[in-house]
Amino acid sequence: MVHALNRTRRWLRPDGCLIDLHPAGELAHVEVCTPGGIVRVGEVQDESDAKGPLGRHHAAELALDEAVANHGWIREERATFTFSSQADSPEEIDAHLRRKWRAAHLDVATIDRAHALLRANPGAVVRVIERVVISRLTPRS
């Protein structure tokens, strides 16, 4: 990632900046939004990294820290926000995860809990919640 940041520097205008977005070091989870409130039903299973489900997220943060400390980047701003994807069924969420994320999926127990809440609460929806880090980086002069 540091190599990619350094290559990006060539493409920026002199007054330009780079916006980095990557998942925060927290497991994404699944909720069902019912008329009575929001119920957390499970975590997203992510088997994409031999270092564990948060390994690549942690690696991204370390790479940014390395770029700022040793490769001429300044982190002007950093914030964390919540991103959600919503669907009518846990299968739709699972299909989305399998299509868009690396080796991520919902386990059977999470799907079953979501279905039980959806059956008991007409009009309820299921969503996946992920914390995301956004940083504004500028090249050091």
C-alpha positions in Angstrom: 0.0 0.0 0.0 2.9 2.4 0.7 4.1 1.8 -2.8 0.7 2.7 -4.2 0.6 5.9 -2.1 3.9 6.9 -3.4 2.9 6.3 -7.0 -0.3 8.3 -6.4 1.8 11.3 -5.5 2.8 11.7 -9.2 -0.8 12.2 -10.2 -1.8 14.8 -7.7 -1.9 18.5 -8.5 0.5 20.5 -6.3 -2.4 21.5 -4.1 -4.1 18.1 -4.3 -5.0 15.5 -1.7 -5.7 11.8 -1.5 -8.7 10.4 0.3 -8.3 7.0 1.8 -11.2 4.8 2.8 -10.8 1.4 4.4 -12.7 -0.7 7.0 -11.9 0.1 10.6 -10.5 -2.6 12.8 -14.0 -3.9 13.9 -16.0 -6.8 12.7 -19.0 -5.9 10.6 -22.3 -7.0 12.0 -25.8 -7.7 11.0 -28.9 -6.1 12.4 -32.6 -6.4 11.9 -34.5 -3.0 12.1 -37.9 -3.7 13.6 -40.7 -1.3 14.6 -39.7 -1.9 18.2 -36.0 -1.2 17.6 -32.8 -2.5 16.2 -31.6 -6.0 17.1 -28.1 -7.2 16.5 -28.3 -10.8 15.2 -24.7 -11.7 14.4 -21.3 -10.8 12.9 -20.1 -11.1 9.3 -17.8 -14.1 8.9 -14.7 -13.0 7.0 -12.2 -15.7 6.1 -10.2 -13.7 3.6 -7.0 -13.3 5.6 -4.7 -15.9 7.2 -4.0 -13.3 10.0 -7.7 -13.4 11.0 -10.8 -11.5 9.9 -9.4 -8.1 10.8 -5.9 -8.7 9.5 -6.2 -6.8 6.3 -8.0 -3.9 8.0 -5.2 -3.7 10.5 -2.6 -3.9 7.7 -4.2 -0.9 5.9 -4.0 1.2 9.0 -0.3 0.2 9.6 0.5 1.1 6.0 -1.0 4.5 6.4 0.9 5.1 9.6 4.1 4.0 7.7 3.4 6.4 4.8 2.9 9.3 7.3 5.9 8.4 9.4 8.5 7.6 6.7 7.3 8.4 3.2 6.4 12.0 3.0 2.6 12.0 3.6 0.7 14.2 6.0 -2.6 12.9 7.5 -4.5 16.1 7.7 -7.8 14.6 8.9 -9.1 11.3 10.0 -12.6 10.2 11.0 -14.6 7.0 11.5 -18.1 6.6 10.3 -20.7 3.9 10.0 -21.7 2.5 6.6 -24.7 0.2 6.1 -26.2 -1.9 3.3 -29.9 -2.8 3.7 -32.0 -5.6 2.2 -35.3 -7.4 2.6 -33.7 -10.7 3.5 -30.5 -12.1 5.0 -29.9 -14.0 1.8 -29.7 -10.7 -0.1 -27.2 -9.4 2.4 -25.2 -12.7 2.2 -25.2 -12.5 -1.6 -24.0 -8.9 -1.5 -21.2 -9.9 0.9 -20.1 -12.8 -1.2 -20.1 -10.7 -4.3 -18.5 -7.5 -3.0 -16.2 -8.6 -0.1 -13.4 -11.1 0.0 -14.7 -14.5 1.4 -17.3 -12.8 3.6 -20.6 -14.4 4.4 -23.3 -14.9 7.0 -23.4 -18.0 9.1 -26.5 -20.1 9.4 -27.3 -19.0 12.9 -27.2 -15.3 11.9 -29.5 -16.0 9.0 -31.9 -18.0 11.2 -32.1 -15.2 13.8 -32.7 -12.6 11.1 -35.5 -14.7 9.6 -37.2 -15.2 13.0 -37.2 -11.4 13.6 -38.4 -10.7 10.0 -41.3 -13.1 10.4 -42.3 -11.6 13.7 -42.0 -8.0 12.4 -43.6 -7.4 9.0 -41.9 -4.5 7.3 -38.6 -5.1 9.1 -35.4 -5.0 7.2 -32.0 -6.5 7.6 -28.7 -4.6 7.2 -25.0 -5.1 7.5 -23.1 -2.4 9.5 -19.5 -1.6 9.0 -17.2 1.0 10.6 -15.0 2.8 8.0 -12.0 5.0 8.4 -11.6 8.0 6.1 -8.4 10.0 5.9 -7.3 13.0 4.0 -3.6 12.8 3.0 -1.4 15.4 1.4 2.2 15.0 0.2 4.8 16.6 2.4 6.6 19.4 0.4 
